Amino acid sequence: MRVITLAGSPRFPSRSSALLEYARDKLSARDVEVCHWHLQNFAPEDLLYARFDSPALLALIEQLQDADGLIVATPIYKASFSGALKTLLDLLPERALQNKVVLPLATGGTVAHLLAVDYALKPVLNALKAQEILHGVYADDSQIADYQYTPAFTPSLQLRLDNALETFWQALHRPQAVVPSLTTQGAVHV
Ligand SMILES: Cc1cc2nc3c(=O)[nH]c(=O)nc-3n(C[C@H](O)[C@H](O)[C@H](O)COP(=O)(O)O)c2cc1C
């Protein structure tokens, strides 16, 4: 099993990235190979000027093709997910998340924007043809005790993360009806 983790905060260290770090440690301790990506892997001008030939972008796309799942983390900015993350998601191919289970994670300064993942991020993940998008975890900043060094959360947030990661792990291992890639689909029709 291979999972991509993608940190969608323009900042590092960051609260939403701390959730991902926790997820990485938990999954690596099981049978999952985790490949980590963050926005700092990309040249800012490649994202801003939509350079589809960006070497980092092409490497991410290639890794995504072989991945079984994606965990994406974002801060809430202006009642939505981060604009910097959107500049990256915009450059992914239309079916980049086909056959993949996706777990969204988000952190915000207030619980008032809890639904931003549902009304803003999930439609984009759907547009990328994610096979299954799990409920995800939203944390407000007061639930994150440390994100600069070793991630530390309130017990209730840690429990929600553990439950979400268990659900994610089970979804990864569920037998899935794999949709052939477009090139394979062409071969099927011949
Ligand atoms: C530019 C900016 C806009 C923000 N807008 C919101 C917002 O609309 N709603 C909210 O709940 N928090 C908002 N926040 C707070 C962040 O979402 C919150 O601190 C988050 O945990 C930061 O995550 P990060 O450390 O991973 O970047 C905003 C923060 C910044 C810097």
The ligand as a MOL file (V3000), in Angstrom:
LIG
                    3D

  0  0  0     0  0            999 V3000
M  V30 BEGIN CTAB
M  V30 COUNTS 31 33 0 0 0
M  V30 BEGIN ATOM
M  V30 1 C -4.6910 34.5620 5.8990 0
M  V30 2 C -5.4080 33.7330 6.9390 0
M  V30 3 C -6.7620 33.5620 6.8560 0
M  V30 4 C -7.4400 32.7850 7.7990 0
M  V30 5 N -8.7810 32.6200 7.6800 0
M  V30 6 C -9.4310 31.8200 8.5420 0
M  V30 7 C -10.8390 31.5900 8.4110 0
M  V30 8 O -11.5010 32.1310 7.5370 0
M  V30 9 N -11.4330 30.7380 9.2990 0
M  V30 10 C -10.7400 30.1140 10.3000 0
M  V30 11 O -11.3330 29.3380 11.0520 0
M  V30 12 N -9.4060 30.3350 10.4680 0
M  V30 13 C -8.7420 31.1560 9.6110 0
M  V30 14 N -7.3880 31.3580 9.7550 0
M  V30 15 C -6.6610 30.6660 10.8290 0
M  V30 16 C -5.9750 29.4000 10.2990 0
M  V30 17 O -6.8430 28.6090 9.5290 0
M  V30 18 C -5.4800 28.5190 11.4390 0
M  V30 19 O -4.6170 29.2340 12.2880 0
M  V30 20 C -4.8030 27.2690 10.9070 0
M  V30 21 O -4.6430 26.3330 11.9470 0
M  V30 22 C -3.4480 27.5540 10.3050 0
M  V30 23 O -2.9400 26.3490 9.7830 0
M  V30 24 P -1.4060 26.1920 9.3550 0
M  V30 25 O -0.5780 26.4580 10.5990 0
M  V30 26 O -1.3000 24.7790 8.8930 0
M  V30 27 O -1.1510 27.1810 8.2560 0
M  V30 28 C -6.7170 32.1630 8.8460 0
M  V30 29 C -5.3270 32.3640 8.9350 0
M  V30 30 C -4.6680 33.1300 7.9960 0
M  V30 31 C -3.1690 33.3320 8.1030 0
M  V30 END ATOM
M  V30 BEGIN BOND
M  V30 1 1 1 2
M  V30 2 1 2 3
M  V30 3 2 2 30
M  V30 4 2 3 4
M  V30 5 1 4 5
M  V30 6 1 4 28
M  V30 7 2 5 6
M  V30 8 1 6 7
M  V30 9 1 6 13
M  V30 10 2 7 8
M  V30 11 1 7 9
M  V30 12 1 9 10
M  V30 13 2 10 11
M  V30 14 1 10 12
M  V30 15 2 12 13
M  V30 16 1 13 14
M  V30 17 1 14 15
M  V30 18 1 14 28
M  V30 19 1 15 16
M  V30 20 1 16 17
M  V30 21 1 16 18
M  V30 22 1 18 19
M  V30 23 1 18 20
M  V30 24 1 20 21
M  V30 25 1 20 22
M  V30 26 1 22 23
M  V30 27 1 23 24
M  V30 28 2 24 25
M  V30 29 1 24 26
M  V30 30 1 24 27
M  V30 31 2 28 29
M  V30 32 1 29 30
M  V30 33 1 30 31
M  V30 END BOND
M  V30 END CTAB
M  END
